[in-house]
């Protein structure tokens, strides 16, 4: 799968978005399946230019938001049942305000989104999507072990993180973002991902020890 960084605008995949927020507009437009190829194309998010945040992270923020549309969690992942869907960041936050802007006023099946930041894996609670930052490279194996069996979609851009038990790894190569998905890690977390997303990703089956 290739996510091309392009200047061409794309039409929003869903209706009713607020055009005053450029980040929400890009979040709504994140997925555009073209023909039988189901190409996944993102806009370049021109508003990210000139900011200190890496140009990759506006795109990755949109990915995190849209993963929610392609993932099924068990009912016990939400406590109470009407709790928000939480996107968490563990370790140093590379997104700044990007994640907060991306999820603002967004809902999925009537459930609102929220963003949480965690300094320690022990603080992760009632989180559905967790981005593990580069600062956690030395603790990654302990983090994966601590989260084992919990219904959390773990995501990281650490090299080799999918092979080490993270559910989804971002791989960047020549301005292209690809996904590597660990099917065994998804099963361990009792999560299911849409076949549409899986077909666009590199799939591995690294056993979870």
Backbone as ProteinMPNN parsed JSONL, in Angstrom:
{"seq_chain_A": "XXXXXXXXXXXXXXXXXXXXXXXXXXXXXXXXXXXXXXXXXXXXXXXXXXXXXXXXXXXXXXXXXXXXXXXXXXXXXXXXXXXXXXXXXXXXXXXXXXXXXXXXXXXXXXXXXXXXXXXXXXXXXXXXXXXXXXXXXXXXXXXXXXXXXXXXXXXXXXXXXXXXXXXXXXXXXXXXXXXXXXXXXXXXXXXXXXXXXXXXXXXXXXXXX", "coords_chain_A": {"N_chain_A": [[0.835, -1.195, 0.0], [0.517, 2.212, -0.784], [0.626, 5.485, 0.352], [0.24, 8.393, -1.113], [1.87, 11.478, -0.981], [0.498, 14.328, -1.908], [-0.406, 17.264, -3.8], [-2.899, 17.515, -4.858], [-6.313, 18.234, -4.408], [-8.829, 16.331, -2.655], [-12.106, 14.924, -2.692], [-14.35, 15.077, 0.059], [-14.954, 12.176, 2.016], [-17.126, 11.829, 3.574], [-20.173, 13.574, 4.349], [-21.199, 16.843, 5.553], [-19.192, 18.167, 6.989], [-17.296, 20.659, 8.824], [-16.182, 23.387, 7.173], [-14.517, 25.282, 8.208], [-12.465, 24.238, 9.632], [-9.409, 23.179, 8.713], [-8.045, 20.909, 9.346], [-10.017, 19.061, 10.17], [-11.393, 18.907, 7.813], [-9.538, 17.597, 6.17], [-9.396, 15.263, 7.594], [-11.97, 14.207, 7.217], [-11.733, 13.711, 4.562], [-9.996, 11.678, 4.339], [-10.052, 8.987, 3.392], [-10.297, 7.727, 0.194], [-11.537, 5.671, -2.004], [-10.648, 4.54, -5.076], [-12.011, 3.259, -7.875], [-11.535, -0.222, -8.75], [-9.105, -0.641, -7.698], [-8.999, 0.479, -5.164], [-7.515, 2.727, -4.134], [-5.792, 4.494, -1.67], [-5.773, 7.7, -0.853], [-4.255, 10.579, 0.419], [-4.491, 14.05, 1.218], [-1.994, 16.68, 1.139], [-2.099, 18.325, 3.295], [-1.732, 21.286, 3.509], [-1.675, 23.227, 5.455], [0.154, 22.433, 7.334], [2.629, 23.341, 6.676], [5.558, 25.126, 7.508], [5.332, 24.754, 10.225], [6.66, 23.443, 13.309], [6.265, 20.776, 13.624], [6.875, 17.579, 12.189], [6.311, 17.017, 8.68], [5.118, 14.588, 8.25], [3.441, 14.008, 10.374], [0.903, 15.365, 10.431], [-0.445, 13.803, 8.511], [-0.296, 11.284, 9.744], [-1.823, 11.767, 12.003], [-4.344, 11.97, 10.845], [-4.583, 9.375, 9.875], [-4.771, 7.973, 12.367], [-7.222, 8.914, 13.346], [-8.948, 7.911, 11.378], [-8.541, 5.179, 11.504], [-10.359, 4.321, 13.353], [-12.738, 4.001, 11.968], [-12.4, 1.634, 10.673], [-12.027, -0.398, 12.431], [-13.147, -2.808, 14.773], [-14.181, -2.914, 18.074], [-14.474, -4.87, 21.084], [-17.403, -4.947, 23.224], [-16.685, -4.483, 25.885], [-14.605, -2.734, 25.743], [-15.273, -0.164, 26.154], [-15.985, 1.837, 28.817], [-17.804, 3.835, 30.833], [-20.547, 2.483, 28.718], [-21.18, 4.636, 26.999], [-18.878, 6.044, 26.768], [-16.231, 8.145, 25.438], [-14.376, 7.561, 22.36], [-11.098, 7.002, 22.719], [-8.089, 8.349, 21.628], [-4.84, 7.806, 22.256], [-1.551, 9.007, 23.207], [1.531, 7.727, 23.878], [4.353, 8.571, 25.642], [6.787, 10.97, 24.397], [5.115, 13.562, 22.719], [4.603, 13.759, 19.332], [2.769, 15.109, 17.829], [1.741, 17.564, 18.649], [-0.775, 19.982, 18.557], [-2.175, 18.749, 16.571], [-3.614, 16.266, 16.663], [-5.692, 16.893, 18.451], [-7.017, 18.88, 16.985], [-7.79, 17.354, 14.796], [-9.72, 15.561, 15.801], [-11.675, 17.144, 16.833], [-15.059, 17.84, 17.358], [-15.741, 15.574, 15.979], [-17.512, 12.498, 15.476], [-18.301, 9.018, 15.847], [-20.565, 6.693, 15.005], [-22.233, 7.929, 16.827], [-20.569, 8.247, 18.976], [-18.277, 10.295, 20.624], [-14.927, 11.603, 20.053], [-11.828, 11.613, 21.875], [-8.684, 12.875, 23.083], [-5.809, 11.688, 24.706], [-2.819, 12.038, 26.65], [-0.031, 10.139, 27.694], [2.471, 9.453, 30.092], [3.488, 7.16, 31.159], [3.12, 3.637, 30.65], [1.578, 2.445, 32.559], [-0.315, 4.324, 33.117], [-2.145, 4.196, 31.099], [-5.448, 3.935, 30.355], [-8.723, 2.933, 29.618], [-8.425, 3.406, 26.867], [-8.619, 3.356, 23.351], [-7.205, 3.54, 20.896], [-3.789, 3.614, 20.629], [-0.969, 5.484, 20.208], [2.396, 4.797, 20.093], [5.213, 6.451, 20.858], [8.399, 7.573, 19.459], [10.099, 7.975, 21.578], [9.807, 5.838, 23.24], [11.272, 3.626, 22.546], [13.184, 1.989, 23.888], [11.607, 0.854, 25.79], [9.696, -0.607, 24.523], [9.139, -3.426, 24.324], [8.358, -4.061, 26.954], [6.129, -2.422, 27.126], [4.397, -3.548, 25.203], [4.028, -6.048, 26.409], [2.751, -5.24, 28.787], [0.319, -4.327, 27.826], [-0.831, -6.529, 26.797], [-3.52, -8.529, 25.773], [-5.393, -6.547, 26.227], [-8.059, -4.555, 24.869], [-6.853, -2.694, 22.821], [-5.87, -0.786, 20.114], [-2.783, -0.742, 19.12], [-0.35, 1.474, 17.807], [2.485, 2.508, 15.956], [5.469, 4.231, 14.827], [7.926, 3.235, 15.142], [10.849, 1.518, 14.14], [10.505, -1.827, 13.14], [8.448, -2.323, 14.938], [5.96, -3.626, 14.522], [6.71, -6.292, 14.204], [7.453, -6.749, 16.781], [5.149, -6.86, 18.199], [3.327, -4.75, 18.094], [0.223, -3.541, 16.869], [-0.217, -2.001, 14.472], [2.05, -0.632, 12.219], [3.54, 2.33, 11.065], [5.228, 2.879, 8.081], [7.618, 4.742, 6.501], [8.795, 5.743, 3.393], [10.623, 7.364, 1.077], [8.818, 9.631, 1.005], [6.417, 8.285, 1.064], [3.835, 6.666, 2.78], [3.328, 3.619, 4.288], [1.458, 0.813, 5.566], [2.043, -1.64, 8.011], [0.668, -4.482, 9.296], [0.111, -6.405, 12.127], [-1.369, -9.324, 12.365], [-1.65, -11.271, 14.359], [-1.234, -9.764, 16.652], [-3.513, -8.158, 16.591], [-5.491, -10.128, 17.02], [-4.772, -10.952, 19.58], [-5.466, -8.681, 20.984], [-8.152, -8.816, 20.745], [-9.436, -7.573, 18.577], [-10.907, -6.532, 15.474], [-10.21, -5.824, 12.085], [-11.234, -4.053, 9.18], [-11.545, -5.754, 6.067], [-11.043, -4.224, 3.847], [-9.106, -2.378, 4.637], [-7.08, -4.134, 5.387], [-6.402, -5.321, 2.959], [-4.996, -3.324, 1.759], [-2.638, -3.205, 3.048], [0.572, -4.29, 4.342], [0.804, -7.502, 5.58], [1.653, -9.233, 8.501], [2.43, -12.091, 10.552], [3.471, -12.274, 13.21], [4.186, -14.144, 16.016], [2.764, -13.589, 19.261], [4.449, -13.502, 22.21]], "CA_chain_A": [[0.0, 0.0, 0.0], [1.234, 3.472, -0.797], [-0.121, 6.713, 0.573], [1.011, 9.38, -1.832], [1.772, 12.85, -0.512], [0.189, 15.028, -3.142], [-1.048, 18.562, -3.646], [-4.229, 17.498, -5.457], [-7.381, 18.124, -3.423], [-9.724, 15.206, -2.832], [-13.438, 15.195, -2.165], [-14.59, 14.473, 1.366], [-15.615, 10.884, 1.953], [-18.395, 11.952, 4.281], [-20.76, 14.891, 4.209], [-21.548, 17.562, 6.762], [-18.051, 18.63, 7.771], [-17.175, 22.096, 9.034], [-15.063, 23.811, 6.341], [-13.652, 26.228, 8.903], [-11.318, 23.528, 10.193], [-8.709, 22.491, 7.624], [-7.639, 19.568, 9.761], [-11.179, 18.19, 10.114], [-11.711, 18.689, 6.409], [-8.656, 16.566, 5.663], [-9.776, 14.022, 8.25], [-13.142, 13.689, 6.523], [-11.375, 13.316, 3.204], [-8.818, 10.826, 4.436], [-10.141, 7.771, 2.612], [-10.965, 7.848, -1.09], [-11.278, 4.446, -2.72], [-10.803, 4.826, -6.484], [-12.151, 2.101, -8.735], [-11.301, -1.521, -8.158], [-7.81, -0.636, -7.028], [-9.157, 0.958, -3.789], [-6.344, 3.509, -3.772], [-5.999, 5.306, -0.458], [-4.995, 8.901, -1.147], [-4.401, 11.664, 1.374], [-3.985, 15.356, 0.804], [-0.722, 17.014, 1.774], [-2.336, 19.152, 4.462], [-0.865, 22.437, 3.305], [-1.571, 24.032, 6.667], [1.267, 21.99, 8.175], [3.863, 23.979, 6.256], [6.071, 26.196, 8.363], [5.238, 24.415, 11.621], [7.804, 22.671, 13.776], [5.917, 19.369, 13.571], [7.244, 16.945, 10.937], [5.218, 16.996, 7.718], [4.458, 13.29, 8.285], [2.529, 13.81, 11.487], [-0.49, 15.661, 10.08], [-0.993, 12.625, 7.853], [-0.45, 10.213, 10.719], [-2.97, 12.12, 12.846], [-5.539, 11.602, 10.076], [-4.631, 7.923, 9.93], [-5.258, 7.528, 13.667], [-8.652, 9.21, 13.397], [-9.703, 7.06, 10.465], [-8.477, 3.782, 11.919], [-11.567, 4.01, 14.116], [-13.789, 3.591, 11.052], [-12.081, 0.33, 10.107], [-11.719, -1.302, 13.531], [-14.245, -3.179, 15.667], [-13.773, -3.212, 19.442], [-15.481, -5.568, 21.892], [-18.221, -4.035, 24.028], [-16.026, -4.132, 27.146], [-13.544, -1.745, 25.522], [-15.791, 1.157, 26.515], [-16.53, 1.836, 30.166], [-19.118, 3.242, 30.577], [-20.841, 2.226, 27.303], [-21.238, 5.866, 26.21], [-17.59, 6.729, 26.893], [-15.653, 8.534, 24.143], [-13.307, 6.756, 21.778], [-9.898, 7.733, 23.112], [-6.822, 8.182, 20.923], [-3.809, 8.174, 23.21], [-0.144, 9.099, 22.801], [2.401, 7.305, 24.969], [5.691, 9.119, 25.488], [6.872, 12.326, 23.841], [4.043, 13.768, 21.745], [5.095, 14.388, 18.108], [1.655, 15.687, 17.087], [1.321, 18.893, 19.084], [-2.231, 20.149, 18.569], [-2.762, 18.155, 15.371], [-4.623, 15.269, 17.0], [-6.847, 17.579, 19.036], [-7.734, 19.523, 15.892], [-8.371, 16.344, 13.91], [-10.88, 14.883, 16.385], [-12.64, 18.103, 17.362], [-16.432, 17.756, 16.839], [-15.949, 14.327, 15.239], [-18.175, 11.389, 16.163], [-18.406, 7.77, 15.101], [-21.722, 5.957, 15.534], [-22.734, 8.668, 17.982], [-19.565, 8.309, 20.032], [-17.31, 11.352, 20.372], [-13.515, 11.277, 20.183], [-11.034, 12.365, 22.844], [-7.245, 12.635, 23.001], [-5.126, 11.639, 25.992], [-1.376, 11.834, 26.615], [0.425, 9.318, 28.82], [3.922, 9.398, 30.286], [3.832, 5.783, 31.513], [2.123, 2.68, 30.186], [0.684, 2.169, 33.686], [-1.374, 5.332, 33.129], [-3.066, 3.972, 29.981], [-6.703, 3.398, 30.878], [-9.887, 3.243, 28.772], [-7.909, 3.943, 25.613], [-8.913, 2.427, 22.267], [-6.118, 3.621, 19.928], [-2.631, 4.146, 21.348], [0.245, 5.707, 19.437], [3.598, 4.661, 20.91], [6.128, 7.377, 20.206], [9.797, 7.198, 19.306], [10.795, 8.04, 22.868], [9.572, 4.601, 23.992], [11.935, 2.518, 21.845], [13.84, 1.073, 24.823], [10.596, 0.235, 26.646], [8.616, -1.125, 23.688], [8.771, -4.8, 24.664], [7.622, -4.024, 28.22], [4.827, -1.806, 26.836], [3.577, -4.567, 24.541], [3.679, -7.05, 27.412], [1.806, -4.646, 29.734], [-0.968, -4.138, 27.16], [-1.251, -7.812, 26.255], [-4.88, -8.932, 26.097], [-6.299, -5.406, 26.352], [-8.618, -4.182, 23.561], [-6.247, -1.428, 22.421], [-5.186, -0.81, 18.83], [-1.485, -0.084, 19.264], [0.178, 2.004, 16.548], [3.778, 3.146, 16.17], [6.347, 4.349, 13.67], [9.224, 2.683, 15.517], [11.315, 0.457, 13.256], [10.316, -3.186, 13.627], [7.474, -2.401, 16.028], [4.943, -4.635, 14.232], [7.299, -7.596, 14.514], [7.602, -6.865, 18.233], [3.851, -7.023, 18.821], [2.431, -3.606, 17.891], [-0.787, -3.919, 15.868], [-0.047, -1.292, 13.2], [3.284, 0.153, 12.108], [3.733, 3.243, 9.942], [6.523, 2.773, 7.418], [7.791, 5.866, 5.585], [9.87, 5.502, 2.437], [10.565, 8.303, -0.052], [7.585, 10.411, 1.079], [5.245, 7.415, 0.975], [3.532, 5.999, 4.04], [2.71, 2.304, 4.159], [1.047, 0.199, 6.826], [2.34, -3.044, 8.288], [-0.299, -4.882, 10.323], [0.37, -7.682, 12.785], [-2.665, -9.967, 12.57], [-1.65, -11.942, 15.657], [-1.411, -8.735, 17.685], [-4.939, -7.802, 16.573], [-6.236, -11.206, 17.671], [-4.452, -10.907, 21.002], [-6.21, -7.553, 21.542], [-9.573, -9.055, 20.49], [-9.876, -6.539, 17.645], [-11.067, -6.917, 14.079], [-10.032, -4.725, 11.135], [-11.923, -4.233, 7.909], [-10.758, -6.362, 4.999], [-10.636, -3.159, 2.926], [-7.837, -1.848, 5.126], [-6.075, -5.197, 5.369], [-5.956, -5.546, 1.591], [-4.108, -2.237, 1.374], [-1.533, -3.188, 3.994], [1.447, -5.453, 4.452], [0.332, -8.301, 6.698], [2.594, -10.17, 9.097], [1.843, -12.927, 11.575], [4.498, -12.508, 14.227], [3.561, -14.661, 17.246], [2.879, -12.785, 20.478], [4.955, -14.396, 23.251]], "C_chain_A": [[0.861, 1.232, 0.0], [0.263, 4.609, -0.54], [0.702, 7.828, -0.036], [0.786, 10.752, -1.242], [1.646, 13.734, -1.742], [-0.465, 16.357, -2.855], [-2.471, 18.558, -4.176], [-5.293, 17.371, -4.388], [-8.232, 16.904, -3.701], [-11.028, 15.509, -2.138], [-13.643, 14.458, -0.856], [-15.355, 13.176, 1.209], [-16.96, 10.917, 2.662], [-18.867, 13.382, 4.197], [-20.909, 15.552, 5.574], [-20.382, 18.066, 7.567], [-18.039, 20.156, 7.838], [-15.989, 22.6, 8.235], [-14.135, 24.783, 7.036], [-12.428, 25.546, 9.497], [-10.615, 22.753, 9.092], [-8.3, 21.096, 8.026], [-8.831, 18.629, 9.725], [-11.552, 17.904, 8.684], [-10.838, 17.589, 5.835], [-8.985, 15.224, 6.313], [-10.98, 13.396, 7.581], [-12.769, 13.121, 5.166], [-10.295, 12.25, 3.176], [-8.885, 9.606, 3.529], [-10.909, 8.017, 1.33], [-10.619, 6.612, -1.901], [-11.615, 4.66, -4.187], [-10.836, 3.532, -7.267], [-11.878, 0.812, -7.999], [-9.995, -1.571, -7.401], [-7.884, -0.21, -5.591], [-7.934, 1.734, -3.326], [-6.687, 4.432, -2.618], [-5.131, 6.543, -0.597], [-5.293, 9.981, -0.116], [-3.919, 12.97, 0.749], [-2.726, 15.679, 1.578], [-0.888, 17.88, 3.005], [-1.43, 20.379, 4.442], [-0.69, 23.276, 4.56], [-0.421, 23.626, 7.556], [2.571, 22.679, 7.812], [4.274, 25.074, 7.243], [5.966, 25.895, 9.835], [6.418, 23.542, 12.008], [7.532, 21.179, 13.725], [6.315, 18.806, 12.209], [6.045, 16.875, 10.006], [4.499, 15.655, 7.697], [3.339, 13.245, 9.31], [1.121, 14.343, 11.262], [-1.164, 14.486, 9.393], [-1.241, 11.5, 8.853], [-1.594, 10.496, 11.69], [-4.276, 11.736, 12.154], [-5.691, 10.087, 10.041], [-5.256, 7.453, 11.243], [-6.756, 7.758, 13.798], [-9.434, 8.199, 12.567], [-9.555, 5.57, 10.74], [-9.745, 3.372, 12.654], [-12.696, 3.516, 13.212], [-13.604, 2.167, 10.55], [-11.734, -0.709, 11.17], [-12.964, -1.557, 14.363], [-13.671, -3.564, 17.02], [-14.845, -4.029, 20.14], [-16.206, -4.573, 22.782], [-17.51, -3.606, 25.306], [-14.876, -3.155, 26.983], [-13.975, -0.358, 25.956], [-16.484, 1.069, 27.871], [-16.597, 3.263, 30.676], [-19.396, 3.104, 29.083], [-20.865, 3.475, 26.422], [-19.94, 6.671, 26.293], [-17.06, 7.105, 25.517], [-14.662, 7.501, 23.635], [-12.018, 7.548, 21.949], [-8.727, 7.344, 22.218], [-5.734, 8.69, 21.859], [-2.437, 8.249, 22.564], [0.693, 8.747, 24.017], [3.817, 7.789, 24.703], [5.656, 10.526, 24.935], [5.877, 12.482, 22.691], [4.577, 14.45, 20.486], [4.021, 15.156, 17.343], [1.344, 17.133, 17.459], [-0.197, 18.952, 19.158], [-2.92, 19.433, 17.418], [-3.86, 17.142, 15.686], [-5.875, 15.914, 17.568], [-7.684, 18.242, 17.95], [-8.434, 18.509, 15.008], [-9.652, 15.751, 14.478], [-11.964, 15.849, 16.837], [-13.973, 18.013, 16.607], [-16.684, 16.507, 15.999], [-16.691, 13.318, 16.105], [-18.16, 10.176, 15.246], [-19.493, 6.931, 15.762], [-22.236, 6.599, 16.821], [-21.737, 8.818, 19.11], [-18.537, 9.388, 19.685], [-15.895, 10.834, 20.541], [-12.881, 12.132, 21.275], [-9.573, 11.98, 22.668], [-6.66, 12.664, 24.409], [-3.628, 11.443, 25.759], [-0.953, 11.102, 27.883], [1.953, 9.342, 28.878], [4.386, 7.981, 30.59], [2.74, 4.851, 31.019], [1.144, 2.342, 31.306], [-0.476, 3.156, 33.741], [-2.412, 5.109, 32.039], [-4.308, 3.268, 30.494], [-7.842, 3.856, 29.979], [-9.451, 3.937, 27.477], [-8.149, 2.91, 24.518], [-7.823, 2.402, 21.182], [-4.937, 4.28, 20.624], [-1.442, 4.252, 20.408], [1.436, 5.678, 20.388], [4.717, 5.42, 20.219], [7.561, 6.857, 20.19], [10.552, 7.175, 20.64], [10.704, 6.734, 23.651], [10.31, 3.401, 23.406], [12.564, 1.516, 22.817], [12.836, 0.332, 25.699], [9.526, -0.504, 25.846], [8.191, -2.538, 24.083], [7.972, -4.854, 25.968], [6.232, -3.42, 28.009], [3.892, -2.829, 26.201], [3.128, -5.624, 25.536], [2.624, -6.511, 28.389], [0.408, -4.534, 29.138], [-1.545, -5.439, 26.616], [-2.649, -8.183, 26.724], [-5.868, -7.797, 26.249], [-6.792, -4.985, 24.966], [-8.155, -2.803, 23.095], [-5.544, -1.63, 21.084], [-3.888, -0.029, 18.985], [-0.94, 0.278, 17.888], [1.52, 2.66, 16.857], [4.484, 3.337, 14.839], [7.773, 3.939, 14.032], [9.602, 1.559, 14.564], [11.098, -0.909, 13.908], [9.251, -3.349, 14.684], [6.382, -3.437, 15.769], [5.471, -6.029, 14.559], [7.426, -7.819, 16.012], [6.26, -6.844, 18.958], [2.924, -5.832, 18.754], [1.474, -3.945, 16.747], [-0.511, -3.306, 14.501], [1.233, -0.478, 13.245], [3.225, 1.043, 10.882], [5.137, 3.04, 9.381], [6.611, 3.888, 6.386], [8.998, 5.61, 4.696], [9.688, 6.436, 1.254], [9.224, 9.035, -0.129], [6.334, 9.584, 0.835], [5.059, 6.705, 2.304], [2.806, 4.699, 3.736], [2.335, 1.795, 5.542], [1.508, -1.245, 6.864], [1.477, -3.453, 9.475], [0.025, -6.281, 10.817], [-0.973, -8.321, 13.146], [-2.742, -10.652, 13.929], [-1.823, -10.949, 16.804], [-2.862, -8.277, 17.747], [-5.761, -8.861, 17.299], [-6.005, -11.193, 19.168], [-5.234, -9.798, 21.704], [-7.721, -7.703, 21.359], [-10.181, -7.969, 19.61], [-10.02, -7.135, 16.258], [-10.922, -5.68, 13.21], [-10.723, -5.078, 9.832], [-10.985, -4.851, 6.874], [-10.31, -5.322, 3.979], [-9.283, -2.582, 3.337], [-6.734, -2.899, 5.042], [-5.543, -5.425, 3.965], [-4.98, -4.474, 1.118], [-2.818, -2.211, 2.19], [-0.643, -4.403, 3.814], [1.061, -6.213, 5.71], [1.456, -9.204, 7.186], [1.884, -10.949, 10.18], [2.911, -13.31, 12.59], [3.837, -12.974, 15.504], [3.779, -13.712, 18.412], [3.282, -13.729, 21.618], [4.358, -14.06, 24.584]], "O_chain_A": [[1.853, 1.288, 0.726], [-0.803, 4.676, -1.153], [1.763, 8.17, 0.487], [-0.356, 11.156, -1.023], [2.589, 13.865, -2.521], [-1.022, 16.557, -1.775], [-3.196, 19.529, -3.957], [-5.198, 16.488, -3.535], [-8.353, 16.48, -4.851], [-11.076, 16.235, -1.145], [-13.16, 13.339, -0.686], [-16.273, 13.069, 0.396], [-17.837, 10.105, 2.367], [-18.07, 14.3, 4.0], [-20.766, 14.906, 6.612], [-20.556, 18.375, 8.746], [-18.671, 20.842, 7.035], [-14.856, 22.269, 8.586], [-13.064, 25.086, 6.511], [-11.451, 26.216, 9.831], [-11.159, 21.772, 8.584], [-8.209, 20.199, 7.189], [-8.683, 17.488, 9.288], [-11.98, 16.797, 8.358], [-11.325, 16.735, 5.094], [-8.872, 14.176, 5.677], [-11.018, 12.18, 7.392], [-13.393, 12.18, 4.676], [-9.741, 11.947, 2.119], [-7.87, 9.222, 2.948], [-12.053, 8.468, 1.37], [-9.513, 6.515, -2.433], [-12.77, 4.937, -4.511], [-9.85, 2.797, -7.331], [-11.974, 0.752, -6.773], [-9.795, -2.443, -6.555], [-6.955, -0.482, -4.831], [-7.375, 1.452, -2.266], [-7.741, 5.069, -2.602], [-3.908, 6.468, -0.479], [-6.454, 10.26, 0.182], [-3.055, 12.981, -0.128], [-2.421, 15.019, 2.572], [0.092, 18.148, 3.699], [-0.498, 20.501, 5.236], [0.321, 23.959, 4.719], [-0.041, 24.383, 8.449], [3.533, 22.606, 8.577], [3.443, 25.836, 7.738], [6.451, 26.68, 10.649], [7.093, 22.973, 11.15], [8.471, 20.385, 13.778], [6.123, 19.463, 11.186], [4.911, 16.699, 10.45], [3.383, 15.57, 7.184], [2.372, 12.506, 9.125], [0.19, 13.809, 11.865], [-2.331, 14.199, 9.661], [-2.28, 10.841, 8.808], [-2.261, 9.569, 12.15], [-5.202, 11.239, 12.795], [-6.802, 9.571, 10.163], [-6.169, 6.627, 11.234], [-7.477, 6.898, 14.303], [-10.465, 7.692, 13.008], [-10.361, 4.774, 10.258], [-10.161, 2.215, 12.588], [-13.519, 2.705, 13.635], [-14.551, 1.558, 10.053], [-11.208, -1.775, 10.852], [-13.743, -0.642, 14.628], [-12.793, -4.422, 17.115], [-16.024, -3.89, 19.814], [-15.694, -3.489, 23.064], [-17.707, -2.483, 25.77], [-14.236, -2.78, 27.965], [-13.139, 0.531, 26.109], [-17.446, 0.322, 28.045], [-15.553, 3.863, 30.935], [-18.593, 3.547, 28.261], [-20.599, 3.386, 25.223], [-19.911, 7.846, 25.928], [-17.4, 6.456, 24.528], [-14.171, 6.668, 24.397], [-11.868, 8.635, 21.39], [-8.412, 6.164, 22.067], [-5.712, 9.869, 22.213], [-2.187, 7.644, 21.522], [0.583, 9.387, 25.062], [4.412, 7.465, 23.675], [4.628, 11.201, 24.991], [5.808, 11.634, 21.801], [4.972, 15.614, 20.553], [4.314, 15.785, 16.327], [0.744, 17.856, 16.664], [-0.831, 18.078, 19.751], [-4.143, 19.506, 17.302], [-4.915, 17.152, 15.053], [-6.99, 15.532, 17.215], [-8.913, 18.179, 17.983], [-9.537, 18.758, 14.522], [-10.583, 15.465, 13.725], [-13.063, 15.42, 17.188], [-14.01, 18.1, 15.38], [-17.736, 16.393, 15.371], [-16.516, 13.287, 17.324], [-18.024, 10.297, 14.028], [-19.367, 6.515, 16.913], [-22.621, 5.914, 17.769], [-22.041, 9.463, 20.113], [-17.99, 9.396, 18.582], [-15.68, 9.759, 21.101], [-13.343, 13.236, 21.561], [-9.26, 10.9, 22.169], [-6.974, 13.55, 25.204], [-3.215, 10.777, 24.81], [-1.431, 11.388, 28.981], [2.632, 9.263, 27.854], [5.533, 7.628, 30.317], [1.569, 5.228, 30.974], [-0.003, 1.988, 31.033], [-1.509, 2.864, 34.343], [-3.457, 5.76, 32.044], [-4.238, 2.149, 31.002], [-7.919, 5.031, 29.618], [-10.046, 4.931, 27.059], [-7.911, 1.72, 24.727], [-7.55, 1.345, 20.612], [-5.066, 5.384, 21.153], [-0.963, 3.25, 19.877], [1.487, 6.43, 21.361], [5.122, 5.063, 19.113], [7.888, 5.849, 20.817], [11.527, 6.44, 20.798], [11.44, 6.54, 24.619], [9.99, 2.263, 23.747], [12.483, 0.309, 22.587], [13.166, -0.699, 26.287], [8.548, -0.98, 26.423], [6.994, -2.816, 24.168], [7.01, -5.615, 26.07], [5.266, -3.852, 28.639], [2.737, -2.964, 26.607], [1.974, -6.051, 25.511], [1.709, -7.239, 28.776], [-0.583, -4.634, 29.862], [-2.631, -5.443, 26.037], [-2.938, -8.158, 27.921], [-7.067, -8.042, 26.386], [-6.037, -5.047, 23.996], [-8.95, -1.869, 22.988], [-4.722, -2.535, 20.937], [-3.894, 1.202, 18.982], [-1.047, -0.494, 16.935], [1.677, 3.294, 17.9], [4.146, 2.692, 13.846], [8.717, 4.26, 13.31], [8.757, 0.733, 14.217], [11.455, -1.123, 15.066], [9.15, -4.419, 15.282], [5.917, -4.074, 16.715], [4.752, -6.85, 15.128], [7.499, -8.962, 16.463], [6.221, -6.813, 20.188], [1.826, -5.888, 19.306], [1.877, -4.569, 15.765], [-0.563, -4.0, 13.486], [1.472, 0.273, 14.19], [2.902, 0.581, 9.787], [6.115, 3.03, 10.128], [5.77, 3.972, 5.491], [10.087, 5.3, 5.181], [8.714, 6.319, 0.51], [8.576, 9.061, -1.176], [5.301, 10.124, 0.441], [6.021, 6.202, 2.885], [1.803, 4.68, 3.022], [2.831, 2.286, 6.557], [1.383, -1.98, 5.885], [1.549, -2.838, 10.539], [0.192, -7.214, 10.032], [-1.628, -7.915, 14.105], [-3.785, -10.618, 14.582], [-2.476, -11.25, 17.803], [-3.389, -8.032, 18.832], [-6.63, -8.529, 18.104], [-6.938, -11.399, 19.944], [-5.62, -9.939, 22.864], [-8.487, -6.829, 21.765], [-11.293, -7.503, 19.858], [-9.352, -8.108, 15.907], [-11.44, -4.614, 13.544], [-10.789, -6.242, 9.434], [-9.8, -4.522, 6.808], [-9.295, -5.518, 3.311], [-8.423, -2.329, 2.493], [-5.6, -2.595, 4.673], [-4.355, -5.695, 3.793], [-4.22, -4.698, 0.176], [-2.002, -1.301, 2.04], [-1.039, -5.406, 3.221], [0.997, -5.63, 6.792], [2.129, -9.859, 6.39], [0.844, -10.516, 10.677], [3.212, -14.485, 12.801], [2.991, -12.259, 16.04], [4.842, -13.104, 18.541], [2.537, -14.651, 21.951], [4.669, -14.712, 25.582]]}, "name": "protein", "num_of_chains": 1, "seq": "XXXXXXXXXXXXXXXXXXXXXXXXXXXXXXXXXXXXXXXXXXXXXXXXXXXXXXXXXXXXXXXXXXXXXXXXXXXXXXXXXXXXXXXXXXXXXXXXXXXXXXXXXXXXXXXXXXXXXXXXXXXXXXXXXXXXXXXXXXXXXXXXXXXXXXXXXXXXXXXXXXXXXXXXXXXXXXXXXXXXXXXXXXXXXXXXXXXXXXXXXXXXXXXXX"}
